[in-house]
Amino acid sequence: MKALKLITFLSIFLIVSCGSKKSVATVEELKVLESIVQSKAYEIDSDMAYPQVTNAVQQVFNSGLMQPGNTPGNINLIGNPNYLRIHNDSVYSYLPYFGERQMRGGYDAGDGAIELKSLMKDYQVNQKKDGSYRISFTAEGNQESFQVYINIFPSLKSTMSVNGVYRFPIQYSGMVKPKEDKDL
């Protein structure tokens, strides 16, 4: 009987002690994040892209054109130039696009990247209970309008979703860093 109680106690102890611990942001991390968001002068460098997997994207992957280690829904961007910069009321970006385009895309479509150099419209910032921020805005590219949603966490990690009028949505993950006026 004592052995059964001991085994039960040890089992419960192991289950409770192996549970995941929710990370809590420090006051310093929250202040840094708040100052970056309030300044409206920051840059996001993405290290991963997550395109919407469609039949066409799967066919490109099956053709062997993708780098080793990538999957149709998970593409490593390390070593590929990319950025999204916010400066006051303007946005600048060069984000490689992997996915399907619908209609539009004539001869002057460039390399297909999401390139923005425009004023932001409907810029909204919402702080969540965990200290992270949700930022959204619309911006005009050369031939297309984009809706951008950014989540920035106290660790300065970010996730970003970009929805174009003529493209399937794509998501990115990366890191945020503050920018000075001379850097923009």
Buried (B, 14 or more C-beta within 10 A) or exposed (E): EEEEEEEEEEEEEEEEEEEEEEEEBEEEBBEBBBEBBEBBBBBBBBBBBBBBBEEEBEEBBEEEEBEEEBEBBEBBBEEBEBBBBBBEEBBBBBBBBBBBBEEEBEEEBEEEBBBBBBBBEEBEBEEEEEBBBEBBBBBBBEBBBBBBBBBBBBEBBBBBBBBBBBBBBBBBBBBBEBBEEEEB
